[in-house]
Amino acid sequence: MNKTTLQKRCLPAALMFGLLFFAAAFHANAQESIKISHGPYLQAMTDSGVSIVWTTNKPATGWVELAPDDSSNFYQKERPKYFCTSNGLKNVGTVHQVHLKNLVPNTRYRYRVYSQEVLKHEFVYVHYGNVAATVVYRKKPLTFTTPGKPGPFEFTVVNDIHERNNVLKQLLGQVDLPNTGFVVFNGDMINASMSEEQVFGGFMDTATALFASETPMYYARGNHETRGPFASAFAKYFPGIGGNLYYMFTKGNACFIVLDGGEDKPDSDIEYSGITDMDNYRTEQAKWLEDIVKTDAFTKAKYKIVICHIPPTNGWHGNQEITQKWVPVLNEAGVHLFIAAHEHRHRIQKPSEAIKFPVIVNSNNNIIKASISEKEARFRIFDTTGKLVDELVIP
């Protein structure tokens, strides 16, 4: 038998094997049960509300069951359900975001998340599949506590992790997370926004395992989060308060303003391929700032702290924009501290005539551990080994 004849006889067998393999894989995927693939984790927490986010491996509806943190069993009675909806319709998808409102300040709640697979939607008929949920049977339900309590508290800040889970674990491993008020991710947690799996595999699965299901997290978007085809999906996974990625929140006697510095180069730079409009976006935030610093929540706060990935300093285009558009408002408003990142090095920029507040630029290998009390606001910076690098105290 010559080589050509052998190839002709082998081709159908190879093709048949490939088709069988594809069919088996397709069948296995179709038969896979719905499950919660990532999360849940807490976002955009205020005194009276919070967003809970999770994902599933199949398109589904989603809802949260909420219960007071009392002595009752979670199964004692039917708990109120809060659905993932838009404009009166339950959302069907793989990313689920439920916004809980009208919560009581300084109150501890228990919660459970659910998703039910949607197999088919034909005309007015919806065919549902199985349900996936977090466990409350023989396991404590997940909990969270709304802010609103006066008195001292602690929080922590990390940034520029760039998908280094080992570094994230080293830094957060130094913190008593259950007793920490909240955690701040100050940008560039990824290298570029490419996919959902990159976000979770790069840092968010680690964060969820360590704290994010029960301790609030606030995320100031960095310039690397704005790059890549997945960048526009950021708010689906990390919603800001009030629907924006820039917002204000309070804790104890402190008020925090989170700003989105956007990209660091001009919008016309070849690196962005004409997809950014950051200059106008920063102008939009400047106008918002002018109003928000006049609110009672801000003016009556003992400590006024700004969080933004890119620091206000002489430098690239993004730095200059922040300095020109935001700093005059912040100077006039009496801001006490600006917490920044971006430079992959540690430094503390002292107040000056141009920028009247100190700026902590946190390294990509350091963690800020802050404690806020009536007496002082103390910010200690530690490296991955737990060694104290620097300290700033605002009396």
C-alpha positions as CSV (number, residue, x, y, z in Angstrom):
1,M,0.0,0.0,0.0
2,N,1.5,3.4,-1.0
3,K,1.5,6.5,1.2
4,T,-1.2,8.2,-0.7
5,T,-3.7,5.3,-0.3
6,L,-2.9,5.1,3.4
7,Q,-3.6,8.8,3.8
8,K,-6.9,8.5,2.0
9,R,-8.0,5.7,4.3
10,C,-6.9,7.4,7.5
11,L,-8.5,10.8,6.8
12,P,-12.1,9.7,7.4
13,A,-11.2,8.0,10.6
14,A,-9.4,11.1,11.8
15,L,-12.3,13.3,10.9
16,M,-14.7,10.9,12.6
17,F,-12.6,11.0,15.8
18,G,-12.6,14.8,15.7
19,L,-16.3,15.0,15.3
20,L,-16.9,12.5,18.1
21,F,-14.5,14.5,20.4
22,F,-16.3,17.7,19.6
23,A,-19.7,16.2,20.3
24,A,-18.6,14.7,23.6
25,A,-17.1,18.1,24.7
26,F,-20.3,19.9,23.7
27,H,-22.5,17.3,25.5
28,A,-20.3,17.6,28.6
29,N,-20.6,21.4,28.6
30,A,-24.4,21.2,28.1
31,Q,-24.7,18.7,30.9
32,E,-22.6,20.8,33.3
33,S,-24.6,22.1,36.2
34,I,-25.0,25.7,36.8
35,K,-22.6,27.0,39.5
36,I,-21.3,30.2,41.1
37,S,-18.0,30.6,39.3
38,H,-16.7,33.7,41.1
39,G,-17.7,35.7,44.2
40,P,-19.8,36.9,45.8
41,Y,-18.1,40.1,46.9
42,L,-19.2,43.5,48.3
43,Q,-19.0,46.7,46.4
44,A,-20.1,50.4,46.8
45,M,-21.1,50.2,50.4
46,T,-22.7,53.1,52.1
47,D,-24.4,53.6,55.5
48,S,-27.7,52.4,53.9
49,G,-26.7,50.3,50.9
50,V,-24.3,47.9,49.2
51,S,-23.9,46.1,45.9
52,I,-23.3,42.4,45.9
53,V,-21.6,40.9,42.8
54,W,-21.0,37.3,41.6
55,T,-20.7,35.4,38.3
56,T,-22.1,32.1,37.1
57,N,-20.9,29.6,34.4
58,K,-24.3,29.8,32.6
59,P,-26.8,32.5,31.8
60,A,-29.2,32.9,34.8
61,T,-31.3,35.2,36.9
62,G,-29.9,36.3,40.2
63,W,-31.1,37.4,43.6
64,V,-30.0,37.9,47.2
65,E,-31.7,36.7,50.3
66,L,-31.2,39.0,53.3
67,A,-31.6,38.2,57.0
68,P,-30.8,40.0,60.2
69,D,-27.8,38.7,62.2
70,D,-29.9,37.4,65.0
71,S,-30.1,33.9,66.7
72,S,-32.5,32.6,64.2
73,N,-31.6,29.8,61.7
74,F,-31.4,31.1,58.1
75,Y,-34.1,28.5,57.2
76,Q,-36.4,29.6,60.0
77,K,-38.6,31.5,57.6
78,E,-38.7,32.7,54.0
79,R,-36.2,35.6,53.7
80,P,-36.9,38.7,51.5
81,K,-35.5,38.4,48.0
82,Y,-33.8,41.2,46.1
83,F,-33.4,40.5,42.4
84,C,-30.8,41.6,39.8
85,T,-33.1,43.7,37.6
86,S,-33.0,46.6,35.1
87,N,-36.1,48.7,34.4
88,G,-38.5,46.2,35.9
89,L,-37.1,43.1,34.2
90,K,-34.9,40.4,35.8
91,N,-31.5,40.4,34.1
92,V,-30.4,37.2,32.5
93,G,-26.6,36.8,32.1
94,T,-23.5,35.5,33.8
95,V,-22.6,38.6,35.8
96,H,-25.0,39.4,38.6
97,Q,-25.1,42.7,40.5
98,V,-27.7,43.2,43.2
99,H,-28.1,46.7,44.8
100,L,-29.5,46.5,48.3
101,K,-31.0,49.8,49.5
102,N,-32.7,51.2,52.6
103,L,-30.4,49.3,55.0
104,V,-30.0,50.4,58.6
105,P,-26.7,52.0,59.4
106,N,-24.3,50.3,61.7
107,T,-26.2,47.0,61.3
108,R,-24.9,43.5,60.7
109,Y,-26.7,41.4,58.1
110,R,-26.5,37.8,56.8
111,Y,-26.9,37.1,53.2
112,R,-27.1,34.4,50.5
113,V,-26.9,34.7,46.7
114,Y,-28.9,32.6,44.2
115,S,-28.9,32.1,40.5
116,Q,-31.3,30.1,38.4
117,E,-30.3,29.0,34.9
118,V,-32.4,30.2,32.0
119,L,-32.4,27.5,29.4
120,K,-34.6,29.2,26.8
121,H,-36.8,32.2,26.4
122,E,-39.4,31.7,23.7
123,F,-42.0,34.4,23.1
124,V,-43.6,34.8,26.6
125,Y,-42.4,31.4,27.9
126,V,-39.2,31.1,30.0
127,H,-37.7,27.7,30.5
128,Y,-35.7,27.5,33.8
129,G,-33.0,25.1,34.8
130,N,-31.3,24.3,38.1
131,V,-30.5,26.8,40.9
132,A,-27.0,27.5,42.4
133,A,-26.5,29.2,45.7
134,T,-24.0,29.9,48.5
135,V,-24.2,27.6,51.4
136,V,-26.0,28.3,54.7
137,Y,-26.7,24.7,55.7
138,R,-24.2,23.5,58.3
139,K,-22.1,26.6,57.5
140,K,-22.4,30.2,58.7
141,P,-24.0,32.5,56.1
142,L,-22.0,35.3,54.7
143,T,-22.3,38.6,56.6
144,F,-21.6,42.3,56.3
145,T,-22.0,45.3,58.5
146,T,-23.1,48.7,57.2
147,P,-21.1,51.8,58.2
148,G,-22.5,54.5,60.4
149,K,-20.8,53.7,63.6
150,P,-19.0,56.6,65.2
151,G,-15.5,56.1,66.7
152,P,-12.2,54.7,65.5
153,F,-11.7,52.3,62.6
154,E,-9.0,50.9,60.4
155,F,-8.6,50.5,56.6
156,T,-5.9,49.4,54.3
157,V,-4.7,50.2,50.7
158,V,-2.8,48.2,48.1
159,N,-2.2,49.1,44.5
160,D,-0.3,48.2,41.3
161,I,-0.5,44.5,42.0
162,H,-0.5,43.7,38.2
163,E,-1.9,40.2,38.7
164,R,0.8,39.1,41.3
165,N,-1.4,37.1,43.6
166,N,1.6,36.1,45.7
167,V,2.3,39.7,46.5
168,L,-1.3,40.5,47.2
169,K,-1.4,37.6,49.7
170,Q,1.8,38.7,51.4
171,L,0.5,42.3,51.8
172,L,-3.0,41.4,53.0
173,G,-1.7,38.7,55.2
174,Q,-0.4,41.4,57.5
175,V,-3.9,42.7,58.1
176,D,-6.6,41.6,60.6
177,L,-9.1,41.6,57.7
178,P,-12.3,40.7,59.7
179,N,-11.7,43.7,61.9
180,T,-10.8,46.1,59.1
181,G,-13.3,48.7,58.1
182,F,-12.6,48.3,54.4
183,V,-9.9,47.6,51.8
184,V,-9.0,50.0,48.9
185,F,-7.6,48.7,45.6
186,N,-6.0,51.9,44.2
187,G,-5.7,50.8,40.6
188,D,-3.6,48.7,38.2
189,M,-4.5,45.4,39.8
190,I,-4.2,44.0,36.3
191,N,-1.8,44.6,33.4
192,A,-4.6,45.3,30.9
193,S,-8.3,44.6,30.6
194,M,-8.5,41.5,28.4
195,S,-11.1,39.1,29.9
196,E,-13.2,38.1,32.9
197,E,-11.0,35.2,33.7
198,Q,-7.9,37.5,33.8
199,V,-9.6,39.8,36.3
200,F,-10.6,36.9,38.6
201,G,-7.4,34.8,38.1
202,G,-5.2,37.9,38.4
203,F,-6.4,39.1,41.8
204,M,-10.1,39.0,42.5
205,D,-10.5,35.3,43.3
206,T,-7.7,35.8,45.9
207,A,-9.4,38.9,47.3
208,T,-12.7,37.1,47.6
209,A,-11.1,34.2,49.4
210,L,-9.3,36.5,51.8
211,F,-12.0,39.1,52.6
212,A,-14.2,40.5,49.9
213,S,-17.3,38.5,50.6
214,E,-17.7,40.1,54.0
215,T,-15.4,43.1,54.2
216,P,-16.2,46.0,51.8
217,M,-13.8,46.9,49.0
218,Y,-13.5,50.2,47.2
219,Y,-11.8,50.3,43.8
220,A,-10.2,53.4,42.3
221,R,-9.6,52.5,38.7
222,G,-6.1,52.7,37.4
223,N,-4.8,53.5,34.0
224,H,-4.1,49.9,33.2
225,E,-7.8,49.0,33.8
226,T,-8.7,51.4,31.0
227,R,-6.6,49.4,28.4
228,G,-7.9,46.5,26.4
229,P,-11.1,45.2,24.9
230,F,-12.6,44.3,28.3
231,A,-12.1,47.8,29.8
232,S,-15.6,49.0,29.1
233,A,-17.0,46.1,31.2
234,F,-15.2,47.4,34.4
235,A,-18.4,48.8,36.0
236,K,-20.2,45.5,35.6
237,Y,-17.9,43.9,38.1
238,F,-16.9,47.0,40.2
239,P,-19.8,49.4,40.4
240,G,-19.2,52.7,42.0
241,I,-21.6,54.5,44.3
242,G,-24.3,56.3,42.4
243,G,-23.5,54.7,39.1
244,N,-20.1,56.4,38.7
245,L,-16.5,55.3,39.1
246,Y,-15.9,58.5,41.1
247,Y,-17.8,58.9,44.3
248,M,-17.8,59.8,48.0
249,F,-18.4,57.7,51.1
250,T,-18.0,58.2,54.8
251,K,-16.8,56.0,57.7
252,G,-16.7,57.1,61.3
253,N,-15.6,60.8,61.4
254,A,-13.8,60.6,58.0
255,C,-15.0,61.4,54.5
256,F,-13.4,59.8,51.4
257,I,-13.5,61.0,47.8
258,V,-12.5,58.4,45.2
259,L,-11.5,59.8,41.9
260,D,-10.7,58.2,38.5
261,G,-7.5,59.6,37.0
262,G,-8.0,57.8,33.7
263,E,-5.0,57.4,31.4
264,D,-1.6,59.0,31.9
265,K,-0.9,60.2,28.3
266,P,-2.9,62.5,26.0
267,D,-6.0,61.0,24.3
268,S,-4.3,61.4,20.9
269,D,-1.4,59.1,21.9
270,I,-0.9,56.2,19.5
271,E,-1.1,53.8,22.4
272,Y,-4.9,54.4,22.8
273,S,-5.9,54.1,19.1
274,G,-8.4,56.9,19.5
275,I,-10.6,55.0,22.0
276,T,-10.2,57.3,25.0
277,D,-11.8,60.6,26.0
278,M,-10.1,61.1,29.4
279,D,-9.7,64.9,29.2
280,N,-13.4,65.5,29.1
281,Y,-13.9,62.8,31.7
282,R,-11.6,64.6,34.2
283,T,-13.4,67.9,33.5
284,E,-16.6,66.1,34.3
285,Q,-15.2,65.0,37.7
286,A,-13.9,68.5,38.4
287,K,-17.4,69.9,38.1
288,W,-18.7,67.1,40.3
289,L,-16.0,67.9,42.9
290,E,-17.0,71.5,43.1
291,D,-20.5,70.4,44.3
292,I,-19.6,67.4,46.5
293,V,-17.1,69.3,48.7
294,K,-19.9,71.7,49.7
295,T,-22.1,68.9,51.1
296,D,-22.5,68.4,54.9
297,A,-21.0,65.0,54.8
298,F,-17.7,66.5,53.5
299,T,-17.6,69.8,55.3
300,K,-18.4,68.4,58.7
301,A,-15.9,65.5,58.5
302,K,-12.9,65.6,60.8
303,Y,-10.7,64.0,58.2
304,K,-11.0,64.6,54.4
305,I,-9.1,62.0,52.4
306,V,-8.9,61.7,48.6
307,I,-8.0,58.4,46.8
308,C,-6.8,58.3,43.2
309,H,-4.4,56.1,41.3
310,I,-2.4,58.9,39.5
311,P,-0.8,61.5,41.9
312,P,-1.0,65.3,41.4
313,T,2.5,66.2,40.5
314,N,4.6,67.6,37.6
315,G,4.9,64.8,35.2
316,W,2.9,63.2,32.3
317,H,-0.3,64.5,30.8
318,G,-2.5,62.7,33.4
319,N,-0.6,64.2,36.3
320,Q,-0.8,67.7,34.8
321,E,-4.6,67.3,34.2
322,I,-5.2,66.3,37.8
323,T,-3.1,69.1,39.2
324,Q,-4.7,71.7,37.0
325,K,-8.4,70.6,37.2
326,W,-8.8,69.0,40.7
327,V,-6.1,70.5,43.0
328,P,-7.5,74.0,43.1
329,V,-10.9,72.6,44.3
330,L,-9.2,70.3,46.8
331,N,-7.0,73.1,48.2
332,E,-10.0,75.3,48.8
333,A,-11.9,72.4,50.4
334,G,-9.3,71.7,53.0
335,V,-8.3,68.2,52.1
336,H,-6.0,66.5,54.6
337,L,-4.4,63.8,52.5
338,F,-4.3,62.5,48.9
339,I,-3.5,58.7,48.6
340,A,-2.0,57.8,45.2
341,A,-0.1,55.0,43.5
342,H,1.1,54.6,39.8
343,E,4.8,55.2,40.2
344,H,5.8,51.8,41.6
345,R,7.9,53.5,44.3
346,H,7.3,54.9,47.7
347,R,7.4,58.6,48.5
348,I,5.5,61.2,50.6
349,Q,5.1,64.5,48.9
350,K,5.0,67.3,51.4
351,P,2.4,70.1,51.3
352,S,3.4,73.2,49.3
353,E,1.9,76.5,48.2
354,A,0.7,74.8,45.0
355,I,-0.6,71.6,46.6
356,K,-1.6,72.3,50.2
357,F,-2.0,68.7,51.4
358,P,0.4,65.8,51.7
359,V,0.4,63.0,49.1
360,I,1.3,59.4,49.9
361,V,2.5,57.7,46.7
362,N,2.3,54.0,47.6
363,S,4.7,51.5,46.1
364,N,3.5,48.4,44.2
365,N,5.2,46.3,46.9
366,N,3.9,48.1,50.0
367,I,0.7,48.3,51.9
368,I,-0.8,51.3,53.7
369,K,-2.4,50.4,57.1
370,A,-4.4,53.4,58.3
371,S,-6.1,53.9,61.7
372,I,-8.5,56.8,62.2
373,S,-9.5,58.1,65.7
374,E,-10.6,61.3,67.3
375,K,-7.1,62.0,68.3
376,E,-5.3,61.4,64.9
377,A,-5.2,59.8,61.5
378,R,-2.1,57.5,61.3
379,F,-0.9,56.0,58.0
380,R,1.8,53.4,58.3
381,I,3.5,51.9,55.2
382,F,4.9,48.3,55.3
383,D,6.7,46.2,52.7
384,T,6.0,42.6,51.8
385,T,8.1,41.4,54.8
386,G,6.1,43.4,57.3
387,K,8.9,46.0,57.8
388,L,7.8,49.5,58.5
389,V,8.8,51.7,55.6
390,D,7.4,55.1,56.5
391,E,4.7,56.8,58.6
392,L,2.5,59.9,58.3
393,V,0.3,61.3,61.1
394,I,-2.4,63.9,60.8
395,P,-3.2,65.2,64.2
